[in-house]
Amino acid sequence: MNDPKILNLLFTSAGRRSYLIKYFQQALAGGGTVHAANSSRISTALQAADHSVITPLIYDPEYIPFLLRYCREHKIAAVIPLFDIDLPVLARHRKEFEEAGTRLIVADSKIVDICNDKWKTFQFLKENGFAVPSTFIRLSEAETAIEEGAMQFPVIIKPRWGMGSIAVYEAEDEQELRVLYRKVKREIFRLYLKFESEADMEGSVLIQEKIPGQEYGLDVICDLDGNYCTTLTKKKGGMRSGETDYAQIVDAPELKAVGEKLALLTRHAADMDVDVFISGSDIYILEMNARFGGGYPFSHTAGANLPLAVVKWLRGETVDSLILTPQAGVMAQKDISMMKLA
């Protein structure tokens, strides 16, 4: 008979998230193993994990069968994906994983679709009363809005289905807008972003008002059944390669209220990474990522421990609120370190 306290966890599309692997190893404290999966051997997370495996590509027909076999063979208690493109593929197969005895720590398919599609994110947020930047998926409509004074330069041009800073540009005038719009569209179809973008090739590029102000990152935390727990708030000080470079933990009740409202609407599992700007008295939401985000380590460094909470939830244990309470005022910066791959 298997000991329910012993947990084997699998992280898919683990990439360079070696810090998350280590956080969960510490949370397990020897009561289980951490497995990392990636479609490329060039992955620091594979080196940090207790066990690692190379998978087929996410859109390969063998991807899900491969993962299901691996979960059965290694008695995986839960799968935690770390890449946006992975989320909808896994969410569609939730039942098969449950039948294999594995819990998917992934939001509902509808919520994943909203988060991955930035146009749907805009519509969802607007419909639910959140402040959002003016956003268009047709170049002609954006140009009309600028001509009529409904939107002003500079504007941000980025993939509708995108992540990080891939193919994101800022246009200062109409000529740049047209050139960069075409450039983003070309780049999308040279990259893996083309798979989701094929759903609407003409509407695959987003044109968005640039909001002035201070940027913040939110870790909106729910338990594994989607019940709201708390919101961890960080004041961003810089970005590097599409991720927060340094940040400070702040006590911001107005941002916590935004996080709670989002959680009640999405009922996601574990972390939802949310980017917001405070401009004057308004709080604008830019993006939501239904997974551990690149900003989570700042919350962890300040004393919050979501990996430990996840482990406790999986074991059916109570999670004290202090486990998810970071120390306000802590500032941290990501470092660059080396890891030997072979």
C-alpha positions in Angstrom: 0.0 0.0 0.0 1.4 3.4 -1.0 2.1 5.9 1.8 0.0 9.1 1.0 2.7 11.2 2.7 5.2 10.2 0.0 4.8 12.4 -3.0 6.4 12.2 -6.4 5.9 15.4 -8.4 6.5 16.0 -12.1 7.2 19.4 -13.6 6.6 19.6 -17.3 8.4 22.1 -19.7 10.7 22.8 -16.7 13.3 24.7 -18.7 15.4 27.0 -16.5 13.1 26.9 -13.4 15.7 25.0 -11.4 14.9 27.2 -8.4 11.3 25.8 -8.3 12.7 22.3 -8.4 14.8 23.1 -5.4 11.9 24.8 -3.6 9.8 21.7 -3.9 12.7 19.4 -2.9 13.0 21.4 0.3 9.2 21.3 0.8 9.1 17.5 0.4 12.0 17.2 2.9 12.8 13.6 1.7 9.1 12.6 1.6 9.1 12.1 -2.1 11.0 13.0 -5.3 10.9 15.8 -7.9 10.9 14.8 -11.6 11.6 17.4 -14.3 10.5 16.9 -17.9 11.5 19.0 -20.9 11.5 18.5 -24.7 15.1 19.7 -24.9 18.2 18.5 -23.0 19.3 22.1 -22.7 17.5 22.6 -19.4 19.0 23.5 -16.0 15.9 22.1 -14.3 16.7 18.6 -15.6 20.0 18.8 -13.7 18.5 20.0 -10.5 15.7 17.4 -10.3 15.9 14.0 -8.6 14.9 12.4 -11.9 14.6 13.8 -15.4 13.1 12.8 -18.7 13.1 14.2 -22.3 9.6 14.4 -23.7 8.1 14.7 -27.2 7.2 18.2 -28.2 4.0 19.6 -26.7 2.1 19.4 -29.9 3.3 15.9 -30.8 0.5 13.4 -30.7 2.7 11.2 -28.4 3.2 13.9 -25.8 0.2 13.1 -23.6 0.5 9.3 -23.9 4.2 9.6 -23.0 3.4 11.7 -19.9 0.6 9.3 -18.8 3.0 6.3 -19.1 5.6 8.2 -17.1 3.1 9.1 -14.4 1.9 5.5 -14.0 5.5 4.1 -14.0 6.8 6.5 -11.5 3.7 6.9 -9.3 3.5 10.6 -9.9 1.1 12.3 -7.5 0.8 15.6 -9.3 1.9 17.3 -12.5 2.8 21.0 -12.4 3.4 22.6 -15.8 5.7 25.7 -16.1 5.0 26.8 -19.7 2.0 28.6 -21.0 1.7 26.5 -24.2 1.7 23.3 -22.0 -1.3 24.4 -20.0 -4.2 24.0 -22.5 -2.8 20.7 -23.8 -2.7 19.2 -20.3 -6.0 20.7 -19.2 -7.8 19.0 -22.0 -6.6 15.6 -20.7 -7.4 16.1 -17.0 -9.6 13.0 -16.9 -6.9 10.7 -18.3 -4.4 11.9 -15.6 -7.0 11.5 -12.9 -7.6 7.9 -14.1 -3.8 7.4 -13.9 -3.9 8.5 -10.3 -2.2 11.9 -11.0 -3.5 15.3 -10.1 -3.0 18.1 -12.6 -2.3 21.4 -10.9 -3.7 23.3 -13.8 -6.6 25.8 -14.1 -9.9 24.9 -15.9 -9.5 24.8 -19.7 -11.7 27.9 -20.0 -9.5 30.0 -17.7 -6.3 28.7 -19.3 -7.7 29.8 -22.7 -8.5 33.3 -21.3 -5.1 33.7 -19.8 -3.2 32.4 -22.9 -5.2 34.6 -25.3 -4.4 38.2 -24.5 -7.4 39.4 -26.5 -9.7 37.2 -24.4 -7.8 38.4 -21.3 -8.7 42.0 -22.3 -12.4 41.1 -22.9 -12.7 39.1 -19.7 -11.2 41.9 -17.6 -13.3 44.6 -19.2 -16.5 42.6 -18.8 -15.7 42.1 -15.1 -15.1 45.7 -14.3 -11.3 45.8 -14.2 -9.3 48.8 -15.7 -7.5 47.6 -18.8 -5.4 49.4 -21.5 -7.1 50.1 -24.8 -6.5 47.1 -27.0 -7.0 46.1 -30.6 -6.4 43.1 -32.8 -6.9 44.9 -36.1 -4.4 47.4 -37.4 -7.1 49.5 -39.0 -9.1 49.7 -35.8 -6.0 50.8 -33.8 -5.2 53.5 -36.4 -8.7 54.8 -36.3 -8.6 54.9 -32.5 -5.4 57.0 -32.7 -6.8 59.3 -35.3 -9.9 59.9 -33.2 -7.8 60.5 -30.0 -9.1 57.4 -28.2 -5.6 56.0 -28.0 -2.2 57.8 -28.1 1.4 56.9 -29.0 3.4 55.2 -27.8 1.7 51.8 -28.2 2.8 48.3 -27.6 2.7 45.7 -30.4 2.9 42.0 -29.3 1.7 38.5 -30.1 -1.9 37.8 -29.1 -0.7 34.4 -27.9 2.7 35.1 -26.5 4.9 35.0 -23.4 7.9 36.7 -21.9 9.3 39.5 -24.1 9.1 37.5 -27.4 8.3 39.8 -30.3 7.2 42.7 -28.1 7.9 46.2 -29.5 7.0 49.8 -28.8 5.9 52.1 -31.6 6.3 55.9 -31.3 4.4 56.9 -34.4 2.2 55.6 -37.2 5.2 54.6 -39.5 6.7 52.5 -36.7 3.3 51.0 -35.9 2.9 49.7 -39.4 6.4 48.4 -39.7 6.4 46.7 -36.3 3.0 45.2 -36.8 4.2 43.4 -39.9 7.5 42.4 -38.1 5.6 40.9 -35.1 3.4 38.9 -37.5 6.4 37.5 -39.4 8.1 36.6 -36.1 5.1 34.8 -34.8 5.1 32.4 -37.7 8.8 31.7 -37.4 8.4 30.6 -33.8 6.4 28.1 -31.8 3.8 30.9 -31.2 2.4 30.0 -34.6 0.6 26.9 -33.3 -2.0 28.8 -31.2 -1.9 31.8 -33.6 -3.1 29.7 -36.4 -6.6 29.9 -34.8 -6.8 33.5 -36.1 -4.0 34.5 -38.3 -5.4 37.9 -39.1 -6.0 38.6 -35.5 -2.7 37.2 -34.1 -1.1 40.6 -33.3 -2.2 42.8 -30.4 -1.9 46.6 -30.4 -2.2 48.0 -26.9 -2.1 51.4 -25.2 1.1 51.9 -23.1 0.1 52.7 -19.5 2.4 55.1 -17.6 3.0 54.4 -14.0 4.5 51.9 -11.6 4.4 48.2 -12.4 3.5 45.5 -9.8 3.5 41.7 -9.9 0.9 39.7 -8.1 1.0 36.0 -7.0 -2.7 35.3 -6.6 -2.9 32.1 -4.5 -5.7 29.6 -4.3 -5.7 26.1 -2.9 -5.9 23.1 -5.2 -9.7 23.3 -5.2 -9.7 26.9 -6.3 -10.5 28.5 -3.0 -8.9 31.9 -2.5 -6.0 32.1 0.0 -4.1 35.3 -0.4 -2.4 37.7 -2.9 1.4 38.4 -2.7 2.3 41.8 -4.0 5.6 43.0 -5.4 6.8 46.4 -6.7 8.8 45.8 -9.8 12.1 47.6 -10.2 13.2 46.3 -13.6 12.7 43.7 -16.3 15.2 41.4 -18.1 14.3 39.0 -20.9 10.6 39.3 -20.2 10.9 38.5 -16.5 11.2 40.6 -13.3 14.8 41.4 -12.6 14.5 42.9 -9.1 11.5 43.7 -6.9 10.4 44.6 -3.4 7.6 43.0 -1.4 5.0 45.6 -0.5 1.8 45.6 1.7 -0.8 46.9 -0.8 -4.4 46.3 0.3 -5.8 47.7 -3.0 -3.8 45.2 -5.0 -4.8 42.3 -2.7 -8.4 43.2 -3.3 -7.8 43.0 -7.1 -6.2 39.6 -6.6 -9.1 38.3 -4.5 -11.6 39.4 -7.1 -9.6 37.7 -9.8 -9.4 34.5 -7.8 -13.1 34.4 -7.2 -13.7 34.7 -10.9 -11.1 32.2 -12.1 -10.9 29.6 -9.2 -7.5 28.6 -10.5 -5.2 26.2 -8.7 -2.1 27.4 -6.7 -0.4 30.4 -8.3 -1.7 32.9 -10.9 0.9 35.4 -12.0 -0.6 38.8 -12.7 1.0 42.0 -14.1 -0.6 45.3 -13.1 0.2 49.0 -13.4 -0.9 51.7 -11.0 -1.4 54.9 -12.9 -2.8 57.8 -10.8 -5.7 56.3 -8.9 -6.4 53.4 -11.4 -5.1 49.9 -11.3 -4.7 48.4 -14.8 -4.3 44.7 -15.4 -2.1 43.8 -18.3 -1.8 40.0 -18.3 -2.6 36.9 -16.3 -0.6 33.7 -16.4 -2.3 30.6 -14.8 1.0 29.1 -13.5 4.0 29.8 -11.3 5.5 33.0 -12.8 9.0 34.3 -13.1 8.1 36.7 -10.2 7.3 34.0 -7.6 11.0 33.7 -6.3 10.7 37.2 -4.9 7.7 36.2 -2.7 9.6 33.0 -1.7 12.8 34.9 -0.8 10.7 37.1 1.5 9.3 34.1 3.4 6.2 32.9 1.6 6.3 29.2 0.8 3.8 28.1 -1.8 5.6 24.9 -2.7 5.2 23.8 1.0 1.6 24.8 0.9 1.1 22.7 -2.3 2.8 19.7 -0.7 0.5 20.0 2.4 -2.6 20.4 0.3 -1.7 17.2 -1.7 -1.2 15.4 1.6 -4.5 16.6 2.9 -2.9 18.7 5.7 -4.0 22.2 6.9 -2.0 25.2 5.7 -1.3 27.9 8.2 -1.7 31.4 6.8 1.8 32.2 7.9 3.2 29.8 5.3 1.9 32.2 2.6 2.9 35.4 4.3 6.0 37.2 3.0 7.8 39.9 4.9 7.0 43.4 3.5 10.0 45.5 2.6 12.2 42.7 1.4 14.0 43.5 -1.9 15.7 40.9 -4.0 17.3 40.5 -7.4 17.8 37.6 -9.7 21.4 36.5 -10.1 23.1 34.9 -13.0 24.8 31.5 -12.2 26.2 28.7 -14.2 25.2 25.0 -14.2 27.1 22.3 -16.0 24.7 20.4 -18.4 27.0 17.7 -19.7 
